[in-house]
Amino acid sequence: MAHWHDTMVDRPENDGAVYVTGWTISGLAVLGTIVAVWVLGI
């Protein structure tokens, strides 16, 4: 059998800071997009 790794299943335990930072940047990007669409749409 081939060995496979899924990033959602095999989360690295030692990269918590990188994981949180990535989600923070993603969240801010989504919020920025929503605010930009909202402001430009008015």
mmCIF entry with sequence, helices, sheets and N, C-alpha, C, O atoms, coordinates in Angstrom:
data_MODEL
# 
_entry.id   MODEL 
# 
_entity.id                         1 
_entity.type                       polymer 
_entity.pdbx_number_of_molecules   1 
# 
_entity_poly.entity_id                      1 
_entity_poly.type                           'polypeptide(L)' 
_entity_poly.nstd_linkage                   no 
_entity_poly.nstd_monomer                   no 
_entity_poly.pdbx_seq_one_letter_code       MAHWHDTMVDRPENDGAVYVTGWTISGLAVLGTIVAVWVLGI 
_entity_poly.pdbx_seq_one_letter_code_can   MAHWHDTMVDRPENDGAVYVTGWTISGLAVLGTIVAVWVLGI 
_entity_poly.pdbx_strand_id                 A 
# 
loop_
_entity_poly_seq.entity_id 
_entity_poly_seq.num 
_entity_poly_seq.mon_id 
_entity_poly_seq.hetero 
1 1  MET n 
1 2  ALA n 
1 3  HIS n 
1 4  TRP n 
1 5  HIS n 
1 6  ASP n 
1 7  THR n 
1 8  MET n 
1 9  VAL n 
1 10 ASP n 
1 11 ARG n 
1 12 PRO n 
1 13 GLU n 
1 14 ASN n 
1 15 ASP n 
1 16 GLY n 
1 17 ALA n 
1 18 VAL n 
1 19 TYR n 
1 20 VAL n 
1 21 THR n 
1 22 GLY n 
1 23 TRP n 
1 24 THR n 
1 25 ILE n 
1 26 SER n 
1 27 GLY n 
1 28 LEU n 
1 29 ALA n 
1 30 VAL n 
1 31 LEU n 
1 32 GLY n 
1 33 THR n 
1 34 ILE n 
1 35 VAL n 
1 36 ALA n 
1 37 VAL n 
1 38 TRP n 
1 39 VAL n 
1 40 LEU n 
1 41 GLY n 
1 42 ILE n 
# 
_struct_asym.id          A 
_struct_asym.entity_id   1 
# 
_struct_conf.conf_type_id            HELX_P 
_struct_conf.id                      HELX_P1 
_struct_conf.pdbx_PDB_helix_id       AA1 
_struct_conf.beg_label_comp_id       GLY 
_struct_conf.beg_label_asym_id       A 
_struct_conf.beg_label_seq_id        16 
_struct_conf.pdbx_beg_PDB_ins_code   ? 
_struct_conf.end_label_comp_id       GLY 
_struct_conf.end_label_asym_id       A 
_struct_conf.end_label_seq_id        41 
_struct_conf.pdbx_end_PDB_ins_code   ? 
_struct_conf.beg_auth_comp_id        GLY 
_struct_conf.beg_auth_asym_id        A 
_struct_conf.beg_auth_seq_id         16 
_struct_conf.end_auth_comp_id        GLY 
_struct_conf.end_auth_asym_id        A 
_struct_conf.end_auth_seq_id         41 
_struct_conf.pdbx_PDB_helix_class    1 
_struct_conf.details                 ? 
_struct_conf.pdbx_PDB_helix_length   26 
# 
_struct_conf_type.id          HELX_P 
_struct_conf_type.criteria    ? 
_struct_conf_type.reference   ? 
# 
loop_
_atom_site.group_PDB 
_atom_site.id 
_atom_site.type_symbol 
_atom_site.label_atom_id 
_atom_site.label_alt_id 
_atom_site.label_comp_id 
_atom_site.label_asym_id 
_atom_site.label_entity_id 
_atom_site.label_seq_id 
_atom_site.pdbx_PDB_ins_code 
_atom_site.Cartn_x 
_atom_site.Cartn_y 
_atom_site.Cartn_z 
_atom_site.occupancy 
_atom_site.B_iso_or_equiv 
_atom_site.pdbx_formal_charge 
_atom_site.auth_seq_id 
_atom_site.auth_comp_id 
_atom_site.auth_asym_id 
_atom_site.auth_atom_id 
_atom_site.pdbx_PDB_model_num 
ATOM 1   N N  . MET A 1 1  ? 0.836   -1.197 0.000  1.00 0.00 ? 1  MET A N  1 
ATOM 2   C CA . MET A 1 1  ? 0.000   0.000  0.000  1.00 0.00 ? 1  MET A CA 1 
ATOM 3   C C  . MET A 1 1  ? 0.875   1.252  0.000  1.00 0.00 ? 1  MET A C  1 
ATOM 4   O O  . MET A 1 1  ? 1.946   1.284  0.606  1.00 0.00 ? 1  MET A O  1 
ATOM 5   N N  . ALA A 1 2  ? 0.406   2.250  -0.674 1.00 0.00 ? 2  ALA A N  1 
ATOM 6   C CA . ALA A 1 2  ? 1.144   3.518  -0.716 1.00 0.00 ? 2  ALA A CA 1 
ATOM 7   C C  . ALA A 1 2  ? 0.854   4.323  0.550  1.00 0.00 ? 2  ALA A C  1 
ATOM 8   O O  . ALA A 1 2  ? -0.270  4.343  1.051  1.00 0.00 ? 2  ALA A O  1 
ATOM 9   N N  . HIS A 1 3  ? 1.867   4.966  1.039  1.00 0.00 ? 3  HIS A N  1 
ATOM 10  C CA . HIS A 1 3  ? 1.689   5.825  2.206  1.00 0.00 ? 3  HIS A CA 1 
ATOM 11  C C  . HIS A 1 3  ? 1.215   7.197  1.755  1.00 0.00 ? 3  HIS A C  1 
ATOM 12  O O  . HIS A 1 3  ? 1.797   7.784  0.842  1.00 0.00 ? 3  HIS A O  1 
ATOM 13  N N  . TRP A 1 4  ? 0.181   7.708  2.375  1.00 0.00 ? 4  TRP A N  1 
ATOM 14  C CA . TRP A 1 4  ? -0.351  9.020  2.013  1.00 0.00 ? 4  TRP A CA 1 
ATOM 15  C C  . TRP A 1 4  ? -0.447  9.865  3.272  1.00 0.00 ? 4  TRP A C  1 
ATOM 16  O O  . TRP A 1 4  ? -0.589  9.363  4.387  1.00 0.00 ? 4  TRP A O  1 
ATOM 17  N N  . HIS A 1 5  ? -0.366  11.148 3.049  1.00 0.00 ? 5  HIS A N  1 
ATOM 18  C CA . HIS A 1 5  ? -0.463  12.098 4.155  1.00 0.00 ? 5  HIS A CA 1 
ATOM 19  C C  . HIS A 1 5  ? -1.443  13.190 3.768  1.00 0.00 ? 5  HIS A C  1 
ATOM 20  O O  . HIS A 1 5  ? -1.343  13.776 2.690  1.00 0.00 ? 5  HIS A O  1 
ATOM 21  N N  . ASP A 1 6  ? -2.381  13.456 4.646  1.00 0.00 ? 6  ASP A N  1 
ATOM 22  C CA . ASP A 1 6  ? -3.343  14.529 4.428  1.00 0.00 ? 6  ASP A CA 1 
ATOM 23  C C  . ASP A 1 6  ? -3.057  15.621 5.452  1.00 0.00 ? 6  ASP A C  1 
ATOM 24  O O  . ASP A 1 6  ? -2.925  15.340 6.643  1.00 0.00 ? 6  ASP A O  1 
ATOM 25  N N  . THR A 1 7  ? -2.964  16.847 4.995  1.00 0.00 ? 7  THR A N  1 
ATOM 26  C CA . THR A 1 7  ? -2.628  17.934 5.915  1.00 0.00 ? 7  THR A CA 1 
ATOM 27  C C  . THR A 1 7  ? -3.726  18.180 6.934  1.00 0.00 ? 7  THR A C  1 
ATOM 28  O O  . THR A 1 7  ? -3.448  18.689 8.020  1.00 0.00 ? 7  THR A O  1 
ATOM 29  N N  . MET A 1 8  ? -4.961  17.833 6.616  1.00 0.00 ? 8  MET A N  1 
ATOM 30  C CA . MET A 1 8  ? -6.036  18.021 7.577  1.00 0.00 ? 8  MET A CA 1 
ATOM 31  C C  . MET A 1 8  ? -6.026  16.911 8.635  1.00 0.00 ? 8  MET A C  1 
ATOM 32  O O  . MET A 1 8  ? -6.483  17.121 9.758  1.00 0.00 ? 8  MET A O  1 
ATOM 33  N N  . VAL A 1 9  ? -5.511  15.745 8.281  1.00 0.00 ? 9  VAL A N  1 
ATOM 34  C CA . VAL A 1 9  ? -5.482  14.621 9.212  1.00 0.00 ? 9  VAL A CA 1 
ATOM 35  C C  . VAL A 1 9  ? -4.172  14.612 9.989  1.00 0.00 ? 9  VAL A C  1 
ATOM 36  O O  . VAL A 1 9  ? -4.168  14.479 11.212 1.00 0.00 ? 9  VAL A O  1 
ATOM 37  N N  . ASP A 1 10 ? -3.069  14.754 9.276  1.00 0.00 ? 10 ASP A N  1 
ATOM 38  C CA . ASP A 1 10 ? -1.745  14.707 9.902  1.00 0.00 ? 10 ASP A CA 1 
ATOM 39  C C  . ASP A 1 10 ? -1.253  16.111 10.199 1.00 0.00 ? 10 ASP A C  1 
ATOM 40  O O  . ASP A 1 10 ? -0.338  16.608 9.544  1.00 0.00 ? 10 ASP A O  1 
ATOM 41  N N  . ARG A 1 11 ? -1.851  16.736 11.171 1.00 0.00 ? 11 ARG A N  1 
ATOM 42  C CA . ARG A 1 11 ? -1.429  18.087 11.531 1.00 0.00 ? 11 ARG A CA 1 
ATOM 43  C C  . ARG A 1 11 ? -0.122  18.033 12.310 1.00 0.00 ? 11 ARG A C  1 
ATOM 44  O O  . ARG A 1 11 ? 0.015   17.231 13.234 1.00 0.00 ? 11 ARG A O  1 
ATOM 45  N N  . PRO A 1 12 ? 0.823   18.862 11.954 1.00 0.00 ? 12 PRO A N  1 
ATOM 46  C CA . PRO A 1 12 ? 2.074   18.872 12.711 1.00 0.00 ? 12 PRO A CA 1 
ATOM 47  C C  . PRO A 1 12 ? 1.863   19.438 14.109 1.00 0.00 ? 12 PRO A C  1 
ATOM 48  O O  . PRO A 1 12 ? 1.293   20.517 14.273 1.00 0.00 ? 12 PRO A O  1 
ATOM 49  N N  . GLU A 1 13 ? 2.320   18.714 15.096 1.00 0.00 ? 13 GLU A N  1 
ATOM 50  C CA . GLU A 1 13 ? 2.134   19.135 16.480 1.00 0.00 ? 13 GLU A CA 1 
ATOM 51  C C  . GLU A 1 13 ? 3.080   20.270 16.862 1.00 0.00 ? 13 GLU A C  1 
ATOM 52  O O  . GLU A 1 13 ? 2.753   21.092 17.718 1.00 0.00 ? 13 GLU A O  1 
ATOM 53  N N  . ASN A 1 14 ? 4.256   20.315 16.226 1.00 0.00 ? 14 ASN A N  1 
ATOM 54  C CA . ASN A 1 14 ? 5.278   21.271 16.649 1.00 0.00 ? 14 ASN A CA 1 
ATOM 55  C C  . ASN A 1 14 ? 5.211   22.591 15.889 1.00 0.00 ? 14 ASN A C  1 
ATOM 56  O O  . ASN A 1 14 ? 5.985   23.501 16.188 1.00 0.00 ? 14 ASN A O  1 
ATOM 57  N N  . ASP A 1 15 ? 4.314   22.723 14.921 1.00 0.00 ? 15 ASP A N  1 
ATOM 58  C CA . ASP A 1 15 ? 4.223   23.957 14.135 1.00 0.00 ? 15 ASP A CA 1 
ATOM 59  C C  . ASP A 1 15 ? 2.961   24.732 14.489 1.00 0.00 ? 15 ASP A C  1 
ATOM 60  O O  . ASP A 1 15 ? 2.292   25.265 13.604 1.00 0.00 ? 15 ASP A O  1 
ATOM 61  N N  . GLY A 1 16 ? 2.634   24.798 15.765 1.00 0.00 ? 16 GLY A N  1 
ATOM 62  C CA . GLY A 1 16 ? 1.422   25.492 16.186 1.00 0.00 ? 16 GLY A CA 1 
ATOM 63  C C  . GLY A 1 16 ? 1.450   26.970 15.858 1.00 0.00 ? 16 GLY A C  1 
ATOM 64  O O  . GLY A 1 16 ? 0.429   27.533 15.462 1.00 0.00 ? 16 GLY A O  1 
ATOM 65  N N  . ALA A 1 17 ? 2.614   27.617 16.017 1.00 0.00 ? 17 ALA A N  1 
ATOM 66  C CA . ALA A 1 17 ? 2.715   29.050 15.744 1.00 0.00 ? 17 ALA A CA 1 
ATOM 67  C C  . ALA A 1 17 ? 2.511   29.330 14.264 1.00 0.00 ? 17 ALA A C  1 
ATOM 68  O O  . ALA A 1 17 ? 1.822   30.284 13.902 1.00 0.00 ? 17 ALA A O  1 
ATOM 69  N N  . VAL A 1 18 ? 3.100   28.511 13.410 1.00 0.00 ? 18 VAL A N  1 
ATOM 70  C CA . VAL A 1 18 ? 2.939   28.694 11.960 1.00 0.00 ? 18 VAL A CA 1 
ATOM 71  C C  . VAL A 1 18 ? 1.494   28.450 11.561 1.00 0.00 ? 18 VAL A C  1 
ATOM 72  O O  . VAL A 1 18 ? 0.945   29.154 10.714 1.00 0.00 ? 18 VAL A O  1 
ATOM 73  N N  . TYR A 1 19 ? 0.884   27.446 12.178 1.00 0.00 ? 19 TYR A N  1 
ATOM 74  C CA . TYR A 1 19 ? -0.514  27.115 11.887 1.00 0.00 ? 19 TYR A CA 1 
ATOM 75  C C  . TYR A 1 19 ? -1.434  28.269 12.263 1.00 0.00 ? 19 TYR A C  1 
ATOM 76  O O  . TYR A 1 19 ? -2.298  28.657 11.477 1.00 0.00 ? 19 TYR A O  1 
ATOM 77  N N  . VAL A 1 20 ? -1.254  28.820 13.462 1.00 0.00 ? 20 VAL A N  1 
ATOM 78  C CA . VAL A 1 20 ? -2.081  29.934 13.928 1.00 0.00 ? 20 VAL A CA 1 
ATOM 79  C C  . VAL A 1 20 ? -1.836  31.174 13.089 1.00 0.00 ? 20 VAL A C  1 
ATOM 80  O O  . VAL A 1 20 ? -2.778  31.892 12.752 1.00 0.00 ? 20 VAL A O  1 
ATOM 81  N N  . THR A 1 21 ? -0.573  31.434 12.746 1.00 0.00 ? 21 THR A N  1 
ATOM 82  C CA . THR A 1 21 ? -0.250  32.596 11.919 1.00 0.00 ? 21 THR A CA 1 
ATOM 83  C C  . THR A 1 21 ? -0.912  32.499 10.553 1.00 0.00 ? 21 THR A C  1 
ATOM 84  O O  . THR A 1 21 ? -1.450  33.485 10.049 1.00 0.00 ? 21 THR A O  1 
ATOM 85  N N  . GLY A 1 22 ? -0.875  31.321 9.957  1.00 0.00 ? 22 GLY A N  1 
ATOM 86  C CA . GLY A 1 22 ? -1.507  31.123 8.650  1.00 0.00 ? 22 GLY A CA 1 
ATOM 87  C C  . GLY A 1 22 ? -2.999  31.363 8.698  1.00 0.00 ? 22 GLY A C  1 
ATOM 88  O O  . GLY A 1 22 ? -3.555  32.012 7.813  1.00 0.00 ? 22 GLY A O  1 
ATOM 89  N N  . TRP A 1 23 ? -3.657  30.841 9.732  1.00 0.00 ? 23 TRP A N  1 
ATOM 90  C CA . TRP A 1 23 ? -5.092  31.055 9.857  1.00 0.00 ? 23 TRP A CA 1 
ATOM 91  C C  . TRP A 1 23 ? -5.419  32.507 10.155 1.00 0.00 ? 23 TRP A C  1 
ATOM 92  O O  . TRP A 1 23 ? -6.448  33.009 9.702  1.00 0.00 ? 23 TRP A O  1 
ATOM 93  N N  . THR A 1 24 ? -4.564  33.195 10.910 1.00 0.00 ? 24 THR A N  1 
ATOM 94  C CA . THR A 1 24 ? -4.791  34.613 11.202 1.00 0.00 ? 24 THR A CA 1 
ATOM 95  C C  . THR A 1 24 ? -4.703  35.440 9.931  1.00 0.00 ? 24 THR A C  1 
ATOM 96  O O  . THR A 1 24 ? -5.553  36.295 9.685  1.00 0.00 ? 24 THR A O  1 
ATOM 97  N N  . ILE A 1 25 ? -3.673  35.189 9.118  1.00 0.00 ? 25 ILE A N  1 
ATOM 98  C CA . ILE A 1 25 ? -3.520  35.917 7.861  1.00 0.00 ? 25 ILE A CA 1 
ATOM 99  C C  . ILE A 1 25 ? -4.697  35.631 6.933  1.00 0.00 ? 25 ILE A C  1 
ATOM 100 O O  . ILE A 1 25 ? -5.219  36.539 6.285  1.00 0.00 ? 25 ILE A O  1 
ATOM 101 N N  . SER A 1 26 ? -5.110  34.372 6.873  1.00 0.00 ? 26 SER A N  1 
ATOM 102 C CA . SER A 1 26 ? -6.250  34.020 6.025  1.00 0.00 ? 26 SER A CA 1 
ATOM 103 C C  . SER A 1 26 ? -7.520  34.719 6.496  1.00 0.00 ? 26 SER A C  1 
ATOM 104 O O  . SER A 1 26 ? -8.300  35.219 5.686  1.00 0.00 ? 26 SER A O  1 
ATOM 105 N N  . GLY A 1 27 ? -7.721  34.749 7.811  1.00 0.00 ? 27 GLY A N  1 
ATOM 106 C CA . GLY A 1 27 ? -8.905  35.407 8.351  1.00 0.00 ? 27 GLY A CA 1 
ATOM 107 C C  . GLY A 1 27 ? -8.923  36.895 8.074  1.00 0.00 ? 27 GLY A C  1 
ATOM 108 O O  . GLY A 1 27 ? -9.957  37.462 7.718  1.00 0.00 ? 27 GLY A O  1 
ATOM 109 N N  . LEU A 1 28 ? -7.762  37.528 8.240  1.00 0.00 ? 28 LEU A N  1 
ATOM 110 C CA . LEU A 1 28 ? -7.682  38.965 7.963  1.00 0.00 ? 28 LEU A CA 1 
ATOM 111 C C  . LEU A 1 28 ? -7.899  39.247 6.480  1.00 0.00 ? 28 LEU A C  1 
ATOM 112 O O  . LEU A 1 28 ? -8.518  40.250 6.126  1.00 0.00 ? 28 LEU A O  1 
ATOM 113 N N  . ALA A 1 29 ? -7.400  38.381 5.618  1.00 0.00 ? 29 ALA A N  1 
ATOM 114 C CA . ALA A 1 29 ? -7.604  38.571 4.177  1.00 0.00 ? 29 ALA A CA 1 
ATOM 115 C C  . ALA A 1 29 ? -9.084  38.459 3.823  1.00 0.00 ? 29 ALA A C  1 
ATOM 116 O O  . ALA A 1 29 ? -9.594  39.238 3.018  1.00 0.00 ? 29 ALA A O  1 
ATOM 117 N N  . VAL A 1 30 ? -9.768  37.495 4.421  1.00 0.00 ? 30 VAL A N  1 
ATOM 118 C CA . VAL A 1 30 ? -11.202 37.330 4.156  1.00 0.00 ? 30 VAL A CA 1 
ATOM 119 C C  . VAL A 1 30 ? -11.977 38.530 4.674  1.00 0.00 ? 30 VAL A C  1 
ATOM 120 O O  . VAL A 1 30 ? -12.844 39.056 3.977  1.00 0.00 ? 30 VAL A O  1 
ATOM 121 N N  . LEU A 1 31 ? -11.674 38.969 5.890  1.00 0.00 ? 31 LEU A N  1 
ATOM 122 C CA . LEU A 1 31 ? -12.369 40.133 6.444  1.00 0.00 ? 31 LEU A CA 1 
ATOM 123 C C  . LEU A 1 31 ? -12.089 41.388 5.616  1.00 0.00 ? 31 LEU A C  1 
ATOM 124 O O  . LEU A 1 31 ? -12.989 42.194 5.383  1.00 0.00 ? 31 LEU A O  1 
ATOM 125 N N  . GLY A 1 32 ? -10.849 41.550 5.177  1.00 0.00 ? 32 GLY A N  1 
ATOM 126 C CA . GLY A 1 32 ? -10.505 42.699 4.333  1.00 0.00 ? 32 GLY A CA 1 
ATOM 127 C C  . GLY A 1 32 ? -11.268 42.684 3.024  1.00 0.00 ? 32 GLY A C  1 
ATOM 128 O O  . GLY A 1 32 ? -11.723 43.727 2.554  1.00 0.00 ? 32 GLY A O  1 
ATOM 129 N N  . THR A 1 33 ? -11.413 41.501 2.432  1.00 0.00 ? 33 THR A N  1 
ATOM 130 C CA . THR A 1 33 ? -12.171 41.388 1.186  1.00 0.00 ? 33 THR A CA 1 
ATOM 131 C C  . THR A 1 33 ? -13.627 41.730 1.405  1.00 0.00 ? 33 THR A C  1 
ATOM 132 O O  . THR A 1 33 ? -14.226 42.442 0.599  1.00 0.00 ? 33 THR A O  1 
ATOM 133 N N  . ILE A 1 34 ? -14.206 41.231 2.490  1.00 0.00 ? 34 ILE A N  1 
ATOM 134 C CA . ILE A 1 34 ? -15.618 41.511 2.782  1.00 0.00 ? 34 ILE A CA 1 
ATOM 135 C C  . ILE A 1 34 ? -15.833 43.005 3.003  1.00 0.00 ? 34 ILE A C  1 
ATOM 136 O O  . ILE A 1 34 ? -16.788 43.578 2.478  1.00 0.00 ? 34 ILE A O  1 
ATOM 137 N N  . VAL A 1 35 ? -14.949 43.641 3.778  1.00 0.00 ? 35 VAL A N  1 
ATOM 138 C CA . VAL A 1 35 ? -15.078 45.080 4.040  1.00 0.00 ? 35 VAL A CA 1 
ATOM 139 C C  . VAL A 1 35 ? -14.894 45.871 2.752  1.00 0.00 ? 35 VAL A C  1 
ATOM 140 O O  . VAL A 1 35 ? -15.621 46.836 2.514  1.00 0.00 ? 35 VAL A O  1 
ATOM 141 N N  . ALA A 1 36 ? -13.938 45.479 1.919  1.00 0.00 ? 36 ALA A N  1 
ATOM 142 C CA . ALA A 1 36 ? -13.715 46.198 0.663  1.00 0.00 ? 36 ALA A CA 1 
ATOM 143 C C  . ALA A 1 36 ? -14.934 46.114 -0.242 1.00 0.00 ? 36 ALA A C  1 
ATOM 144 O O  . ALA A 1 36 ? -15.337 47.118 -0.829 1.00 0.00 ? 36 ALA A O  1 
ATOM 145 N N  . VAL A 1 37 ? -15.524 44.934 -0.361 1.00 0.00 ? 37 VAL A N  1 
ATOM 146 C CA . VAL A 1 37 ? -16.735 44.780 -1.181 1.00 0.00 ? 37 VAL A CA 1 
ATOM 147 C C  . VAL A 1 37 ? -17.879 45.599 -0.594 1.00 0.00 ? 37 VAL A C  1 
ATOM 148 O O  . VAL A 1 37 ? -18.644 46.221 -1.332 1.00 0.00 ? 37 VAL A O  1 
ATOM 149 N N  . TRP A 1 38 ? -17.996 45.600 0.726  1.00 0.00 ? 38 TRP A N  1 
ATOM 150 C CA . TRP A 1 38 ? -19.069 46.333 1.378  1.00 0.00 ? 38 TRP A CA 1 
ATOM 151 C C  . TRP A 1 38 ? -18.917 47.840 1.170  1.00 0.00 ? 38 TRP A C  1 
ATOM 152 O O  . TRP A 1 38 ? -19.890 48.531 0.868  1.00 0.00 ? 38 TRP A O  1 
ATOM 153 N N  . VAL A 1 39 ? -17.680 48.352 1.336  1.00 0.00 ? 39 VAL A N  1 
ATOM 154 C CA . VAL A 1 39 ? -17.446 49.778 1.174  1.00 0.00 ? 39 VAL A CA 1 
ATOM 155 C C  . VAL A 1 39 ? -17.628 50.205 -0.293 1.00 0.00 ? 39 VAL A C  1 
ATOM 156 O O  . VAL A 1 39 ? -18.253 51.229 -0.573 1.00 0.00 ? 39 VAL A O  1 
ATOM 157 N N  . LEU A 1 40 ? -17.086 49.424 -1.210 1.00 0.00 ? 40 LEU A N  1 
ATOM 158 C CA . LEU A 1 40 ? -17.201 49.773 -2.621 1.00 0.00 ? 40 LEU A CA 1 
ATOM 159 C C  . LEU A 1 40 ? -18.623 49.589 -3.150 1.00 0.00 ? 40 LEU A C  1 
ATOM 160 O O  . LEU A 1 40 ? -19.012 50.197 -4.147 1.00 0.00 ? 40 LEU A O  1 
ATOM 161 N N  . GLY A 1 41 ? -19.381 48.750 -2.475 1.00 0.00 ? 41 GLY A N  1 
ATOM 162 C CA . GLY A 1 41 ? -20.752 48.491 -2.927 1.00 0.00 ? 41 GLY A CA 1 
ATOM 163 C C  . GLY A 1 41 ? -21.727 49.564 -2.494 1.00 0.00 ? 41 GLY A C  1 
ATOM 164 O O  . GLY A 1 41 ? -22.837 49.638 -3.019 1.00 0.00 ? 41 GLY A O  1 
ATOM 165 N N  . ILE A 1 42 ? -21.331 50.397 -1.543 1.00 0.00 ? 42 ILE A N  1 
ATOM 166 C CA . ILE A 1 42 ? -22.239 51.442 -1.055 1.00 0.00 ? 42 ILE A CA 1 
ATOM 167 C C  . ILE A 1 42 ? -22.217 52.638 -1.996 1.00 0.00 ? 42 ILE A C  1 
ATOM 168 O O  . ILE A 1 42 ? -22.915 53.624 -1.758 1.00 0.00 ? 42 ILE A O  1 
# 
